[in-house]
Amino acid sequence: MTQDAPAKTVKPVKTAKKDAKASATPTLDDAERADLDARIADLHKGARTWSSLTLSQRVTLLKALRTSVAAAADDWANTAADSKELRANHPLRGEEWLSGPYSVLGALDAYADTLSKLADGRSALDGITVGRAPGGRTRIDSFPLTTSDKFLLSGYTGEVWLQPGITPNTARQDAGLAQLTPDAPGGVGLVLGAGNITSIPVLDVFYELLAHNRVVLLKVNPTQDPLVPVYERALAPLIAPGFLRIVRGGAAVGSYLTGHDDIDHVHITGAAATFDAIVWGTGDAGKRRRRENRPQLKKPITAELGGVSPIIVVPGQWTDADLTFHAEHIVTMRLQNCGHNCIAGQVVIMSRDWAQAEQFRTALRRAYASAPERPIWYPGSPKRMQQAAEDYPDALVLADRLLVEIDGESDATALQSTEYFAPVLGVVELGGTGQDFFEAAIAHANDQLAGTLGGNIIIDPATEKAMGAGFERAITEFHYGSIAINAWTALGFIVPTMTWGAYPGNSIDDVGSGIGVVHNALLLDGVERSVVRGPFRPFPRSLPVVNGGGRFSILPKPPWFVSARTGAQVSEGMTKFRADGGMLGLARTLLAALRA
């Protein structure tokens, strides 16, 4: 995949997150090594079988996977919620439906559609609008593509922007990646699974298989050990023919596998510190290799490593309901999964010259304090919370979370360079309004915040309209791999036909938020970024008569909001509709959504 777009200046992310730092000299006994060797040998046999499958046979396999994932969905979501210590009636258990089986079912449908087109001799982009974005870029209108998504997620759209110079014709020709040559062997890939979101390891497995023709050894993060029996049932159609093997283990297993001669590629979702330990080694020897540019890893590696995500709030004339809604929106960006997310919004950038600035701060404090409490469950998070409290001793302690409001005398460096991976939200202020503020906020995020994975923008329809073409030009300068406008970048994660990964340009010696993309069910080449757009106002304020030119949406409050009263019920219902298409269940889900 081409990665030659101009890179944003990489600001190192200071903290580990999804997986623990590798120990200096991890070891395994002979029996453990023999077991891992046998699994890798199985996969090499499976790789030959995979290369022999036609595209139509792969579509059949994806449909079988869909059936097994749907059958495991209840156990999947409930096991995940239990592992995160969410009690049976906790209002946030719905998170595990949307970020688990819902995401995986959607991906399987989208990949099957792409492979079906290729099997018929058509482009993967057949029937999909391909246009232009600023700066000579090609834009793929990649969401929504199904009738159900157009209805259930009305008001939300998504685009994939390709790197400058790639023409629409080239985009159509190259869409398909490894599935354009399905019999070309890709070898065996190692996926070092994330520990925070249960769909991530599975989606990474799919991408290895379909984007690269690589069969996969998945090492599950220890936090996901309770999910292994569920994964084995859900992914049985991949395991039986030898396309997938799943192993447990900590740093010793990871170290042995990354250095194994019969592993051809490594993909990690985790921490920059772990990435560096894999690539360069640890201790003084690792530092020396890095200075001498002699990586210990002798095979290609891709990675998603998170960062500090901005939330730019563009000043405008907002109603009280707007202030409340978007305060809850921002709180969701921080507190979903207790903040243990690679794209949890961490730094709110707002204007000190906004006439409603203090009103919004008040609404934000209220929403942050009143969101449902939940356990801080991810390993190391209490320590990072303590670090944040030490960095900012004057921070507001609101229930189980911290709110850091930077004033003229405070130093925002720690907040902007440390991914706390915990319920810590910060607010910084810049001067200006309109286009001047917007461009200054984008430059601030680019230059001061660590990482390039995801950035969020909240702007009312009238202010966006007043900017005209200047709004899109400014978006072009926002150097993030996923951008959300009046939405959260998590939607770009869940939607399979969007792409997920850092802004291109990173390398193993300056990795930033990672290298490469995943998800990407349209199998696009030369990706630069994804852009999600959502409605500024929910239903019924999204009706044209009161919306001032904004987008219409049927959702009174999205089910992923931590403040959605029926979020758990609606999230489960949406997943089950995705699984079986039952209209009666959908009707009940929609009624519940209206009570959110």
C-alpha positions in Angstrom: 0.0 0.0 0.0 1.4 3.4 -1.0 2.3 5.6 2.0 3.9 8.6 0.3 1.6 11.4 1.4 3.2 14.2 3.5 3.5 13.1 7.1 2.3 15.1 10.1 5.2 15.8 12.5 5.1 12.8 14.8 4.8 13.6 18.5 5.5 10.5 20.6 2.7 9.2 22.8 4.0 9.0 26.3 2.0 6.2 27.8 1.4 2.5 27.1 -2.1 1.4 26.7 -3.7 -1.7 25.2 -1.0 -4.2 26.0 1.8 -4.4 28.6 5.4 -3.6 27.9 7.4 -6.7 26.9 9.8 -7.9 29.6 13.5 -7.8 28.8 14.1 -11.5 28.5 10.9 -13.4 28.2 11.3 -17.2 27.9 9.2 -20.3 27.2 9.9 -24.0 28.0 10.3 -26.6 25.3 6.7 -27.8 25.4 5.3 -24.3 25.0 7.6 -23.6 22.0 6.7 -27.0 20.4 3.0 -26.2 20.7 3.4 -22.8 19.1 5.6 -24.3 16.3 2.9 -26.9 15.6 0.2 -24.2 15.3 2.4 -22.3 12.9 3.0 -25.4 10.8 -0.7 -26.0 10.6 -1.1 -22.5 9.3 1.4 -23.0 6.5 -0.6 -26.0 5.4 -3.8 -23.8 5.6 -2.1 -21.1 3.6 -1.9 -23.5 0.6 -5.6 -24.3 1.0 -6.5 -20.6 1.2 -4.6 -19.9 -2.0 -6.6 -22.6 -3.8 -10.0 -21.1 -2.9 -11.8 -19.2 -5.6 -13.4 -15.8 -4.8 -16.9 -17.5 -4.8 -15.7 -20.0 -2.3 -14.4 -17.3 -0.1 -17.7 -15.6 -0.2 -19.3 -18.8 0.9 -16.8 -19.0 3.8 -17.7 -15.4 4.8 -21.4 -16.3 4.9 -20.6 -19.4 7.1 -18.6 -17.1 9.4 -21.6 -14.7 9.6 -23.8 -17.6 10.7 -21.4 -18.7 13.5 -20.8 -15.1 14.7 -24.5 -14.4 14.9 -25.0 -17.6 16.9 -22.3 -16.5 19.3 -23.4 -12.9 19.6 -25.2 -13.2 22.9 -22.3 -15.0 24.6 -19.9 -12.6 23.0 -21.5 -9.4 24.3 -22.4 -10.7 27.7 -18.9 -12.3 28.3 -17.3 -9.0 27.3 -19.5 -7.0 29.6 -18.9 -9.3 32.5 -15.2 -9.2 31.9 -15.4 -5.4 32.3 -17.3 -5.7 35.5 -20.5 -4.3 34.2 -23.4 -5.7 36.2 -26.3 -7.4 34.5 -28.5 -4.3 34.5 -25.8 -1.7 33.9 -26.9 0.9 31.3 -23.6 0.7 29.5 -23.6 -3.0 28.7 -24.8 -2.1 25.2 -21.3 -0.9 24.4 -20.2 -4.5 24.1 -22.9 -5.3 21.5 -21.9 -2.4 19.2 -18.1 -2.7 19.6 -18.2 -6.5 19.5 -20.6 -8.7 17.3 -22.3 -5.7 15.6 -19.0 -4.5 14.2 -18.0 -8.0 13.1 -21.3 -8.9 11.4 -21.2 -5.6 9.5 -17.6 -6.3 8.3 -18.5 -9.8 7.1 -21.4 -8.4 5.1 -19.2 -5.7 3.5 -16.3 -8.0 2.7 -18.7 -10.6 1.2 -20.2 -7.8 -1.0 -16.8 -6.7 -2.2 -15.6 -10.3 -3.0 -18.9 -11.0 -4.8 -18.4 -8.1 -7.1 -14.8 -9.2 -7.8 -16.0 -12.8 -8.4 -18.5 -11.4 -11.0 -15.7 -9.6 -12.8 -16.7 -6.2 -11.6 -14.8 -3.5 -9.7 -15.1 -3.5 -6.0 -16.3 0.0 -6.4 -19.1 -0.9 -8.8 -22.2 1.1 -7.9 -20.3 3.3 -5.5 -19.9 7.0 -6.1 -16.3 8.0 -6.7 -15.6 11.8 -6.9 -13.1 14.4 -6.0 -11.9 15.9 -2.7 -9.7 19.0 -2.3 -6.1 19.0 -3.3 -6.4 16.6 -6.2 -7.6 13.7 -4.1 -10.1 11.0 -5.0 -13.0 10.6 -2.7 -15.0 7.3 -2.3 -18.5 7.7 -0.8 -18.2 4.6 1.3 -21.1 5.0 3.7 -24.0 4.3 3.9 -24.2 1.6 1.2 -27.2 -0.5 2.4 -30.9 0.4 2.8 -30.9 -0.5 6.5 -27.8 1.8 7.2 -29.4 4.7 5.3 -32.5 4.3 7.5 -31.1 3.4 11.0 -28.1 5.8 10.7 -29.8 8.5 8.7 -27.8 11.7 8.8 -24.5 9.9 9.0 -22.2 9.6 5.9 -18.7 8.5 5.3 -16.0 9.1 2.7 -12.5 7.7 2.2 -10.0 10.1 0.7 -7.1 8.6 -1.2 -3.7 10.1 -1.4 -3.1 13.0 -3.8 -2.4 11.9 -7.4 -4.5 8.8 -7.3 -7.2 9.2 -10.0 -10.8 7.8 -9.9 -9.9 5.3 -12.6 -6.9 4.1 -10.7 -8.9 3.8 -7.5 -11.5 1.5 -9.4 -8.7 -0.6 -10.9 -6.8 -1.2 -7.7 -9.7 -1.7 -5.3 -9.5 -5.3 -4.2 -5.9 -5.5 -3.0 -4.9 -9.2 -2.6 -8.3 -10.4 -3.8 -7.3 -9.2 -7.3 -4.8 -12.1 -7.3 -6.4 -14.6 -4.9 -4.1 -17.4 -5.7 -1.0 -15.4 -4.7 0.3 -16.7 -1.4 0.7 -14.2 1.4 2.2 -16.5 4.0 1.4 -16.5 7.8 0.7 -13.3 9.7 0.9 -12.8 13.4 -1.8 -10.6 14.9 -1.1 -9.3 18.4 -4.6 -8.6 19.5 -5.9 -5.5 21.4 -7.0 -5.8 24.9 -9.7 -3.2 25.1 -12.3 -3.8 22.4 -13.4 -7.3 21.6 -13.9 -6.8 17.8 -10.4 -5.5 17.1 -8.6 -8.8 17.1 -11.2 -10.4 14.9 -11.3 -7.5 12.4 -7.6 -7.6 12.2 -7.7 -11.3 11.4 -10.2 -10.6 8.6 -8.0 -7.8 7.1 -4.9 -10.0 7.1 -6.8 -12.7 5.2 -8.6 -10.5 2.7 -6.3 -7.6 2.1 -3.1 -9.6 2.1 -4.0 -13.3 1.6 -2.3 -14.1 4.9 -3.6 -16.8 7.2 -3.3 -15.8 10.8 -1.9 -16.7 14.2 -3.9 -14.6 16.6 -2.3 -14.0 20.0 -5.1 -12.8 22.3 -4.2 -10.1 24.8 -4.5 -11.5 28.4 -7.4 -9.1 29.1 -9.4 -11.0 26.4 -8.8 -14.5 27.7 -12.5 -14.9 28.8 -13.4 -14.3 25.1 -11.3 -17.1 23.7 -14.0 -19.8 23.9 -16.4 -17.4 22.2 -13.9 -16.6 19.5 -13.3 -20.3 18.9 -17.0 -20.9 18.3 -17.6 -17.7 16.3 -14.5 -18.2 14.1 -14.8 -22.0 13.7 -15.1 -21.8 9.9 -11.7 -20.3 9.8 -10.1 -22.6 12.3 -11.2 -25.9 10.9 -9.4 -25.5 7.5 -6.3 -24.1 9.1 -6.8 -20.4 8.2 -6.6 -19.3 11.8 -5.1 -20.4 15.1 -5.7 -18.7 18.4 -3.2 -18.7 21.3 -3.1 -17.1 24.7 -0.1 -15.7 26.5 1.9 -12.7 27.7 5.1 -11.1 26.7 7.1 -14.4 26.5 4.7 -15.8 23.9 4.6 -12.5 22.0 8.4 -12.3 21.9 8.8 -15.9 20.7 6.3 -15.4 17.9 7.5 -12.1 16.6 11.0 -13.5 16.2 9.8 -16.8 14.7 11.3 -17.6 11.3 8.1 -19.0 9.9 6.0 -15.8 10.7 6.0 -13.5 7.6 4.4 -10.4 9.0 3.4 -8.8 12.3 0.4 -6.6 13.1 -0.1 -5.1 16.5 -2.8 -3.0 18.1 -1.3 -1.6 21.2 1.3 0.8 22.6 4.2 2.5 21.0 6.5 1.2 23.8 5.5 -2.4 22.9 6.0 -1.7 19.2 9.5 -0.4 19.9 10.3 -3.4 22.1 9.3 -5.7 19.2 11.2 -3.7 16.5 14.3 -2.6 18.3 14.5 -4.7 21.5 14.6 -3.4 25.1 17.2 -1.9 27.4 20.6 -0.7 26.3 20.8 -3.1 23.5 17.5 -1.8 22.1 18.7 1.8 22.3 21.9 0.9 20.5 20.1 -0.9 17.7 17.9 2.2 17.3 20.8 4.6 17.1 22.5 2.3 14.6 19.2 1.7 12.6 19.6 -2.1 13.1 16.1 -3.4 14.0 15.9 -6.8 15.6 12.7 -7.5 13.8 13.5 -8.8 10.3 10.0 -8.9 8.9 7.4 -6.2 7.9 5.1 -4.8 10.7 2.0 -2.7 10.7 0.4 -1.1 13.8 -2.4 0.9 15.3 -1.1 2.7 18.4 -3.5 5.4 19.4 -2.8 8.9 20.4 -4.3 12.0 22.1 -7.5 12.8 20.2 -8.8 16.4 19.8 -12.4 17.6 19.9 -12.6 21.0 18.2 -15.7 22.9 19.2 -16.3 25.7 16.6 -18.1 28.7 18.2 -21.5 29.5 16.9 -25.0 30.5 18.0 -26.2 27.4 19.9 -29.5 26.7 21.7 -29.5 25.4 25.2 -30.5 22.0 23.8 -27.5 22.1 21.4 -25.2 22.9 24.4 -26.5 20.0 26.4 -26.5 17.5 23.5 -22.9 18.2 22.5 -21.7 18.2 26.0 -23.1 14.7 26.3 -21.5 13.9 22.9 -18.1 14.9 24.1 -18.5 13.1 27.4 -19.3 9.9 25.4 -16.1 10.4 23.4 -14.1 10.3 26.6 -16.1 7.8 28.8 -17.2 5.1 26.4 -15.4 1.9 27.6 -14.3 4.0 30.6 -11.9 5.9 28.4 -9.9 2.8 27.6 -10.0 3.5 23.8 -7.3 4.5 21.3 -9.6 7.2 20.0 -11.2 8.4 23.1 -11.5 12.2 22.8 -9.1 13.7 25.3 -8.6 17.4 24.6 -11.4 19.8 23.9 -10.2 22.8 21.9 -12.6 25.8 22.2 -12.6 29.5 21.7 -12.2 31.9 24.7 -13.9 34.5 22.5 -17.1 32.4 22.1 -20.0 34.3 23.7 -21.3 30.9 25.0 -18.0 29.5 26.2 -18.9 29.6 29.9 -22.4 28.1 29.2 -20.7 25.3 27.4 -18.2 24.7 30.1 -21.1 24.5 32.6 -22.9 22.0 30.4 -19.8 19.9 30.0 -19.1 19.7 33.7 -22.7 18.7 34.4 -22.7 16.0 31.7 -19.3 14.7 32.8 -20.3 14.4 36.4 -23.7 12.8 35.7 -22.7 10.1 33.3 -23.1 6.6 34.7 -20.3 5.4 36.9 -18.5 2.2 36.0 -15.3 0.3 37.1 -12.0 1.5 35.8 -11.1 -2.0 34.6 -8.1 -1.8 32.2 -4.7 -2.8 33.7 -2.6 0.2 34.6 -5.4 2.7 34.3 -5.5 3.6 38.1 -1.8 4.4 37.8 -2.4 6.7 34.8 -5.3 8.4 36.7 -2.9 9.1 39.5 -0.4 10.4 37.0 -3.0 12.8 35.6 -3.9 13.9 39.2 -0.2 14.7 39.8 0.2 16.5 36.5 -2.9 18.6 37.3 -3.5 18.8 41.1 -6.2 21.5 40.5 -8.3 19.2 38.2 -11.9 18.7 39.0 -12.6 15.3 40.5 -16.1 14.4 39.3 -17.2 10.9 40.5 -14.6 8.5 39.1 -13.2 10.9 36.5 -11.0 14.0 36.1 -11.7 17.2 34.2 -8.6 19.3 33.5 -9.5 22.9 32.5 -6.3 24.6 31.3 -6.2 28.3 32.2 -3.6 31.0 31.3 -1.2 29.8 34.0 -1.4 26.1 33.4 0.9 24.0 31.2 -1.0 21.8 28.8 2.0 19.8 27.7 1.2 16.6 29.7 -2.4 16.7 28.7 -1.6 17.0 25.0 1.3 14.5 24.9 0.2 11.8 27.3 -2.5 9.3 26.2 -4.0 8.6 29.6 -6.2 5.8 28.4 -8.5 6.5 31.3 -11.4 8.9 32.2 -9.4 12.1 32.0 -10.8 14.9 29.8 -9.1 18.3 29.2 -10.1 21.7 27.9 -7.8 24.2 26.3 -8.8 27.6 24.8 -7.6 29.5 21.8 -8.6 33.0 20.6 -10.8 33.8 17.6 -14.0 32.8 16.0 -15.2 31.5 12.6 -12.6 30.5 10.0 -9.7 32.1 12.0 -10.4 30.0 15.1 -11.0 26.8 13.0 -7.7 27.0 11.2 -5.9 27.9 14.4 -7.5 24.9 16.2 -6.5 22.5 13.4 -2.9 23.8 13.5 -2.9 23.4 17.3 -4.0 19.8 17.1 -1.6 19.0 14.3 1.4 20.6 16.1 0.7 20.1 19.9 -1.3 16.8 20.3 0.4 13.5 20.2 -0.6 11.1 17.4 -2.6 11.2 14.2 -5.3 8.4 14.6 -8.5 10.4 15.0 -9.8 14.0 15.3 -13.3 15.3 16.0 -15.0 18.5 15.0 -18.3 19.9 16.2 -19.8 22.8 14.2 -23.3 24.1 13.7 -24.8 24.2 10.2 -25.0 28.0 10.0 -21.3 28.4 10.9 -20.2 25.7 8.5 -22.2 27.3 5.7 -20.7 30.7 6.4 -17.2 29.3 5.9 -18.1 28.0 2.4 -15.2 26.3 0.6 -12.9 27.3 3.5 -14.3 24.6 5.6 -13.3 21.8 3.3 -9.9 23.4 2.7 -9.3 23.4 6.4 -10.3 19.8 6.7 -7.6 19.0 4.2 -5.0 20.4 6.6 -6.4 18.3 9.5 -3.8 15.5 9.5 -5.6 12.6 11.1 -6.4 9.1 9.7 -10.0 9.4 10.8 -11.9 12.6 11.0 -15.4 13.0 12.4 -17.6 16.1 11.9 -20.5 16.3 14.3 -19.8 12.6 15.1 -17.2 10.6 17.0 -14.4 8.9 15.1 -15.6 5.6 16.7 -18.3 5.6 14.0 -15.4 5.4 11.5 -14.1 2.4 13.4 -17.4 0.6 13.5 -18.4 1.2 9.8 -16.5 -1.5 7.9 -16.3 0.3 4.6 -14.3 3.1 6.2 -10.6 2.8 6.9 -8.9 2.8 10.3 -5.3 3.8 10.9 -2.9 6.7 11.4 -2.4 9.5 8.9 0.2 8.1 6.5 3.9 8.9 6.7 5.1 7.1 9.8 7.9 4.6 9.9 9.4 2.1 12.3 11.9 4.6 13.7 9.2 7.3 14.2 5.9 5.3 14.5 3.5 7.9 16.0 0.0 6.4 15.9 1.0 3.5 13.7 1.6 2.3 10.2 -1.0 1.1 7.6 -4.8 0.8 7.8 -7.3 -2.0 8.7 -11.0 -2.6 8.2 -11.3 -1.1 4.7 -13.9 -3.6 3.4 -13.8 -2.0 0.0 -10.1 -3.0 -0.1 -8.9 0.4 -1.3 -5.3 1.1 -2.1 -3.5 4.4 -1.4 -5.7 5.5 1.5 -5.0 8.8 3.2 -7.9 9.3 5.6 -11.6 8.6 6.3 -14.1 11.4 7.0 -17.4 10.8 8.9 -20.1 13.4 8.9 -23.1 13.4 11.2 -26.1 15.5 12.2 -25.6 18.5 14.5 -29.0 18.1 16.0 -30.9 14.9 16.8 -34.6 14.1 16.1 -37.0 16.0 16.4 -34.7 19.0 16.2 -33.2 17.5 13.1 -36.4 18.3 11.2 -35.8 20.8 8.4 -38.3 23.3 9.8 -36.1 23.8 12.9 -32.7 22.6 11.8 -31.3 25.6 9.9 -30.1 23.5 7.0 -28.5 20.7 9.0 -28.8 17.0 8.4 -31.9 15.0 9.2 -31.7 12.1 11.6 -34.3 9.7 13.0 -32.3 9.2 16.2 -33.3 11.3 19.2 -30.1 10.3 20.9 -27.5 7.8 19.4 -27.4 4.5 21.4 -23.7 4.8 21.9 -24.1 8.0 24.0 -23.3 7.2 27.6 -26.4 9.3 28.5 -28.8 7.2 26.3 -31.4 5.8 28.7 -32.2 2.8 26.4 -28.7 2.5 24.9 -28.2 -1.1 26.1 -31.6 -2.2 24.7 -31.2 -0.4 21.4 -27.6 -1.6 20.8 -28.6 -5.2 21.4 -31.6 -4.8 19.1 -29.5 -3.3 16.3 -27.0 -6.2 16.6 -29.8 -8.8 16.4 -31.4 -7.0 13.4 -28.0 -7.0 11.8 -27.8 -10.8 12.5 -31.3 -11.9 11.4 -33.1 -9.0 9.8 -36.1 -9.6 11.9 -38.6 -6.7 11.4 -40.6 -7.3 14.6 -37.4 -6.9 16.7 -36.4 -3.8 14.7 -39.8 -2.2 15.5 -39.2 -2.8 19.2 -35.7 -1.4 18.8 -36.9 1.7 17.1 -39.5 2.3 19.9 -36.8 1.9 22.5 -34.6 4.4 20.5 -37.4 7.0 20.7 -37.2 6.7 24.5 -33.4 7.3 24.6 
